[in-house]
Structures are given as structure tokens and as C-alpha cells.
Amino acid sequence: MHELSIVMEVVKQVEKLAQEHHVTKVKSVTVEVGEVSGVVKDYFLDAFDWMCKKNELMKDCELNYITIQAISYCQDCKKTYPTTKYAKECPYCHSNHTYLVSGRDFMIKEIKVI
């Protein structure tokens, strides 16, 4: 379960920013998680909730979890398509000359503070 280590890094980054800006309470954190990033949403939510309960700065923090769709690009027909629905083969021309253009990343998008 690598979700716990990801949550620990998110909390570490939030704490660092809070300290730099003299923040005493974090109201919410918004993360964008790629559909094929390997993060299991339910595990991430549970780990985030557990970590917030142990952290005074984030005790009542709300998590906004945004899933970014995985999109692939076909080099032959120059079209994009949803990766998780069709995998590596292009649904338009059936080429395997494709690559992922979005949906693999993880990013802290926004932190709201009091």
C-alpha cells in the first residue's frame, strides 16, 4: 500500500507550506490524481483521513480528490482516445504507435487555509 507514503508526502508538503506562510489551520487540500497513476482512491482516502486525525494542523481538513482521465495519442492517425477504455491499441486505426499524454500524474492542486 504505497498510498500511505504518498499521503505522508502530501502532509509533509502541506506542513512545510503552512510553516513558511505562518498558517495554523488547513481547511482543505485538493489533489489531482491520474487515472493510471497507480493510486487506489479508497486506500488514499483512508490514509489521508488517518493522517489528518493525527495532525493538529490538518485535524478537520477536507480532501478534494480529482481524478484526471488517462488519454493516449495515436502517432499514426493523430487522434486521442481514453486509455483505460481501449488500452494501447488505437480504437480508430488499430495502430500500436500510441503513447500516454495524461492520466499518470499526481499533484497537489490547492490548499485552503484559515
For each residue, the residues with C-beta under 8 A, 3 or more apart:
1: 4 40 43 47
2: 5 6 38 39
3: 6 7 39 40 43 44 46 47
4: 1 7 8 43 47
5: 2 8 9
6: 2 3 9 10 39 44 47 106
7: 3 4 10 11 44 47 48 51
8: 4 5 11 12 51
9: 5 6 12 13
10: 6 7 13 14 29 31 48 108
11: 7 8 14 15 51 52 55 58
12: 8 9 15 16
13: 9 10 16 17 108
14: 10 11 17 18 26 29 57 58 108 111
15: 11 12 18 19 55 57
16: 12 13 19 20
17: 13 14 20 21 23 111
18: 14 15 21 22 23 24 26 57 113
19: 15 16 22 23
20: 16 17
21: 17 18 113
22: 18 19
23: 17 18 19 26 57 113 114
24: 18 57 114
25: 57 113 114
26: 14 18 23 29 57 58 61 111 112 113 114
27: 60 61 62 112 113 114
28: 61 62 63 64 110 111 112
29: 10 14 26 58 61 62 63 64 108 110 111 112
30: 63 64 66 108 109 110 111
31: 10 63 64 65 66 106 107 108 109
32: 66 67 68 105 106 107 109
33: 37 39 41 44 65 66 67 68 105 106
34: 37 39 67 68 70 102 103 104 105 106
35: 67 68 69 70 83 84 103
36: 70 83 84 100 103 104
37: 33 34 103 104 105 106
38: 2
39: 2 3 6 33 34 43 44 106
40: 1 3 43 44
41: 33 44 45 65 67
42: 45 46
43: 1 3 4 39 40 46 47
44: 3 6 7 33 39 40 41 47 48 65
45: 41 42 48 49 63 65
46: 3 42 43 49 50
47: 1 3 4 6 7 43 44 50 51
48: 7 10 44 45 51 52 63
49: 45 46 52 53 63
50: 46 47 53 54
51: 7 8 11 47 48 54 55 58
52: 11 48 49 55 58 59 60 61 63
53: 49 50 59
54: 50 51
55: 11 15 51 52 58 59
56: 59
57: 14 15 18 23 24 25 26
58: 11 14 26 29 51 52 55 61
59: 52 53 55 56
60: 27 52
61: 26 27 28 29 52 58
62: 27 28 29
63: 28 29 30 31 45 48 49 52
64: 28 29 30 31 110
65: 31 33 41 44 45
66: 30 31 32 33 109
67: 32 33 34 35 41
68: 32 33 34 35 102 103 105
69: 35 82 84 102 103
70: 34 35 36 82 83 84 100 102 103 104
71: 80 81 82 83 100 101 102 103
72: 80 81 82 83 86 88 90 98 99 100 101
73: 78 79 80 98 99 100 101
74: 77 78 79 80 81 90 92 93 95 97 98
75: 78 95 97 98 99
76: 90 93 95 97
77: 74 90 92 93 95
78: 73 74 75
79: 73 74 90 92 93
80: 71 72 73 74 101
81: 71 72 74 85 86 90 91 92
82: 69 70 71 72 85 86
83: 35 36 70 71 72 86 87 100 103
84: 35 36 69 70 87 103
85: 81 82 91
86: 72 81 82 83 89 90 91
87: 83 84
88: 72 96 98
89: 86 94 95 96 98
90: 72 74 76 77 79 81 86 93 94 95 96 97 98
91: 81 85 86 94
92: 74 77 79 81
93: 74 76 77 79 90
94: 89 90 91
95: 74 75 76 77 89 90 98
96: 88 89 90
97: 74 75 76 90
98: 72 73 74 75 88 89 90 95
99: 72 73 75
100: 36 70 71 72 73 83 103 104
101: 71 72 73 80
102: 34 68 69 70 71 105
103: 34 35 36 37 68 69 70 71 83 84 100
104: 34 36 37 70 100
105: 32 33 34 37 68 102
106: 6 31 32 33 34 37 39
107: 31 32
108: 10 13 14 29 30 31 111
109: 30 31 32 66
110: 28 29 30 64
111: 14 17 26 28 29 30 108
112: 26 27 28 29
113: 18 21 23 25 26 27
114: 23 24 25 26 27
